Amino acid sequence: MDVTTDSELARAYDRARPRLVRVAYAVLGSHAEAEDVVADMWPRLLAAHGGEPVRNVEAWAVTAVSRHALDVLRSARHRRETYVGVWLPEPLLADAATAPDPADRVAFRETVSYAVLVVLETLTPAERTAWVLHDVFGTDFNEVAVVVGRSPAAVRQLAARARKHIAARVPRTEVDTGRHRAAVEAFTAASRSGDVRALLAVLDPDVTLTSDGGGVVTAARRPVEGADRVARFLAGVAEKQPAGTTLVPVLVNGEPGLTVLDARGATVAVVSLTIADGRVVRVDMVLNPRKLPAGRDE
């Protein structure tokens, strides 16, 4: 359908906006930055449409948003390298007790798991963008080439390198829903009580824990490795929790995780769990208030 007026252009852009934000978020790992990138593209779309009418608004916008997100990612690399402690992506949360609405199923399919987002941070910006656009969003390599500024053959290689890297670094997660739920419940109970022995029973021997406080709140500056160290770290965290702290099951990037709420019900942490063979193999704790739901709105 041809878009002729600015109001029609705005409606077309609004329809495309959720997918554009998902694209930018997957490239950047920051929902706040993704929202900014998509907002920045609206005046550029107006300007482009004023010269030569944009026939396919979503296709134009996906390319433009991806290019801008890639530029932002390149400029953010230095900031992330000098970040205080471990830099973790912003989590996307949903109610664990609510099944996704049919209208949201596409969004769930296009949600990059938290464990994958963490590994994407180890790729080059070009590799990350090529993999996200092609493997997650099904963008043709010719279109990806326009975004990345390489030939189609080159971006095919970028995506292949990224795919191999992700396959090697991301654990094959639990596919049995019942076992997954049981592992999350066991982890939650053990973490709530600070029971080291119970934690050791649910943690993989080679488990890794990362925590991101951003220099704003206390967090481990380096990853904690191994079941014994992770169990004792979590037990120490439990011991220091103020009265009234609760753990609530949520979906973190479409997979089971936890939010930590203080006595007032405010989110003070989000915990992403990666589970394989019925055991927790990764624990990623986002503590930086700026990356938590309320902090993004401030």
C-alpha positions in Angstrom: 0.0 0.0 0.0 1.4 3.4 -1.0 1.9 5.9 1.8 1.0 9.4 0.7 0.4 11.6 3.7 2.4 12.3 6.9 -0.3 10.8 9.0 -0.3 7.6 7.0 3.5 7.5 7.3 3.2 8.0 11.1 0.7 5.1 11.4 2.9 2.8 9.3 5.9 3.7 11.5 3.9 3.1 14.6 2.9 -0.4 13.3 6.6 -1.2 12.6 7.9 0.3 15.9 7.7 -2.8 18.1 9.8 -4.8 15.6 12.2 -2.0 15.1 12.8 -1.8 18.9 13.4 -5.5 19.0 16.0 -5.2 16.1 17.8 -2.3 17.8 17.7 -4.0 21.2 19.2 -7.3 19.8 22.0 -5.3 18.2 22.7 -3.1 21.3 21.7 -5.1 24.3 20.2 -1.9 25.8 16.4 -1.3 25.6 16.8 2.4 26.5 19.3 2.9 23.6 17.1 0.9 21.3 14.1 3.2 22.1 16.3 6.2 21.4 17.5 4.8 18.1 14.0 4.2 16.9 12.9 7.6 18.0 15.8 9.2 16.1 14.7 7.5 12.8 11.3 9.1 12.7 12.5 12.6 11.5 14.9 10.9 9.1 12.0 9.0 7.6 10.0 12.2 7.2 12.9 13.8 5.5 13.5 10.8 3.2 9.8 10.6 2.4 9.8 14.3 1.4 12.3 13.6 -1.3 11.2 10.4 -2.8 8.1 8.5 -1.3 9.1 5.6 0.9 7.0 2.7 -0.5 7.8 0.1 2.2 8.1 1.9 5.5 9.0 -1.2 7.6 11.8 -2.3 5.2 13.2 1.2 5.0 13.0 1.6 8.8 14.6 -1.8 9.5 17.6 -0.9 7.4 17.9 2.6 8.8 17.4 1.6 12.4 20.0 -1.3 12.0 22.6 1.1 10.6 22.0 3.6 13.4 22.1 0.9 16.0 25.4 -0.4 14.6 26.9 3.1 14.8 25.7 3.5 18.4 27.2 0.1 19.2 30.5 1.0 17.8 30.7 4.2 19.8 29.5 2.3 22.9 32.3 -0.2 22.8 34.8 2.0 24.6 32.3 2.9 27.3 31.5 -0.8 27.9 35.2 -1.7 28.1 35.8 0.9 30.8 32.6 0.1 32.7 32.9 -0.6 36.4 32.8 -4.4 36.8 31.0 -6.7 34.4 28.7 -5.0 31.8 25.5 -7.0 31.3 22.6 -6.3 28.8 19.3 -4.8 30.0 16.8 -7.6 30.7 13.4 -7.8 29.1 10.8 -9.0 31.6 7.4 -10.6 31.3 5.0 -12.2 33.8 6.0 -15.9 34.2 2.5 -16.9 35.2 0.9 -15.4 32.0 1.0 -17.2 28.7 1.9 -14.9 25.8 -1.0 -13.5 23.9 -1.1 -14.8 20.3 -0.4 -11.3 19.1 2.9 -11.4 21.0 4.2 -14.7 19.7 6.2 -13.1 17.0 7.9 -10.9 19.6 8.7 -14.0 21.7 10.3 -15.7 18.6 12.4 -12.6 17.9 13.5 -12.3 21.5 17.2 -13.1 21.9 17.8 -15.2 25.0 19.8 -13.5 27.8 22.6 -16.1 27.6 23.0 -15.3 23.9 22.9 -11.5 24.5 25.8 -12.0 27.0 27.8 -13.9 24.3 27.0 -11.3 21.7 29.0 -8.8 23.7 32.1 -10.8 22.8 31.5 -10.4 19.0 32.6 -7.5 16.8 29.8 -5.0 16.1 29.7 -6.2 12.4 29.5 -9.9 13.4 26.8 -9.2 15.9 24.7 -7.1 13.5 25.0 -9.6 10.7 24.0 -12.5 12.9 21.1 -10.6 14.5 19.6 -9.4 11.2 20.0 -12.7 9.3 19.6 -15.4 11.9 17.1 -13.8 14.2 15.1 -11.5 11.9 15.5 -13.3 8.6 17.0 -10.4 6.7 18.5 -11.3 3.3 22.3 -11.1 3.1 22.0 -8.4 0.3 20.1 -6.2 2.7 22.5 -7.0 5.6 25.3 -5.9 3.4 23.8 -2.5 3.0 23.6 -2.1 6.7 27.1 -3.3 7.6 28.8 -1.8 4.6 30.3 -5.0 3.4 29.7 -7.3 0.4 27.0 -10.0 0.7 29.7 -12.7 0.7 31.5 -10.9 3.5 28.4 -10.5 5.7 27.7 -14.2 5.1 31.1 -15.0 6.6 30.5 -12.6 9.5 27.2 -14.3 10.4 28.8 -17.8 10.1 31.6 -16.8 12.4 29.1 -15.3 14.9 27.0 -18.5 14.6 30.0 -20.7 15.4 31.0 -18.5 18.3 27.6 -18.5 19.8 27.2 -22.3 19.4 30.5 -22.8 21.2 29.8 -20.4 24.1 26.1 -20.7 24.8 25.1 -23.9 26.7 22.5 -26.1 25.1 19.6 -25.1 27.4 17.0 -27.3 29.1 14.1 -28.0 26.7 12.1 -30.1 29.1 9.7 -27.5 30.6 9.1 -29.5 33.8 12.8 -30.0 34.5 13.4 -26.4 33.8 10.7 -25.2 36.2 11.9 -27.7 38.9 15.5 -26.3 38.6 14.3 -22.7 38.9 12.1 -23.5 41.9 15.0 -25.4 43.6 17.4 -22.5 42.9 14.9 -20.0 44.2 14.2 -21.9 47.4 18.0 -22.4 48.1 18.8 -18.8 47.3 16.1 -17.5 49.5 17.3 -19.6 52.5 21.0 -19.3 51.7 21.4 -23.0 52.0 24.8 -23.8 50.5 24.2 -27.6 50.3 20.8 -27.1 48.5 22.5 -24.6 46.1 25.3 -27.1 45.3 22.6 -29.7 44.4 21.1 -27.4 41.7 24.3 -25.7 40.4 26.4 -27.2 37.6 30.0 -27.9 38.8 31.3 -25.4 36.2 28.6 -22.7 36.8 29.5 -19.1 36.2 27.9 -16.1 38.1 28.2 -12.5 36.9 26.7 -9.4 38.6 26.4 -5.9 37.2 26.2 -3.1 39.6 27.7 -0.5 37.3 29.6 1.1 40.2 26.3 2.3 41.5 25.6 -0.6 43.9 27.8 -3.4 45.3 28.4 -6.3 42.9 31.2 -8.7 42.1 33.7 -7.0 39.9 34.7 -10.3 38.1 32.8 -13.5 37.3 32.5 -16.0 40.1 33.4 -19.5 38.8 32.6 -23.0 40.1 29.7 -24.4 42.1 31.3 -24.0 45.6 32.2 -20.4 45.1 28.9 -19.5 43.5 26.9 -21.2 46.2 28.9 -19.4 49.0 28.5 -16.1 47.1 24.7 -16.5 46.9 24.5 -17.6 50.5 26.3 -14.4 51.5 23.9 -12.4 49.4 20.9 -14.0 51.1 22.4 -13.3 54.5 22.7 -9.6 53.7 19.2 -9.1 52.3 17.0 -6.7 54.3 13.8 -8.0 55.9 10.8 -8.1 53.4 12.9 -9.0 50.4 11.1 -11.4 48.1 12.0 -13.4 45.0 9.4 -13.5 42.2 9.5 -15.8 39.2 9.5 -13.9 35.8 10.4 -14.5 32.2 13.8 -12.9 31.4 14.1 -12.5 27.7 11.5 -15.2 27.3 13.1 -17.7 29.7 12.5 -18.4 33.4 14.3 -16.1 35.8 13.7 -14.0 39.0 13.2 -10.5 40.1 14.3 -9.4 43.6 11.8 -7.0 45.2 12.5 -4.9 48.3 9.9 -4.5 51.1 8.2 -1.7 49.1 7.8 -3.9 46.1 10.5 -2.1 44.0 12.8 -4.2 41.8 16.3 -4.2 43.1 17.7 -7.0 40.9 16.9 -9.2 38.0 18.4 -12.7 37.8 18.7 -14.6 34.6 19.2 -18.4 34.9 20.6 -20.6 32.1 19.7 -24.2 32.8 21.1 -27.4 31.1 20.5 -31.0 32.1 18.4 -29.9 35.1 21.2 -27.7 36.6 22.0 -24.0 36.6 25.0 -23.3 34.4 24.9 -19.5 34.4 23.6 -16.9 36.8 23.5 -13.4 35.5 22.4 -10.8 38.1 21.5 -7.2 36.9 21.8 -4.9 39.9 22.5 -1.5 38.2 19.4 0.6 39.0 19.6 2.2 35.5 19.1 -1.2 33.9 16.1 -2.2 36.0 12.5 -1.5 34.9 11.9 1.6 37.1 15.4 3.0 36.4 14.8 3.1 32.7 11.9 5.5 33.1 13.9 8.0 35.2 
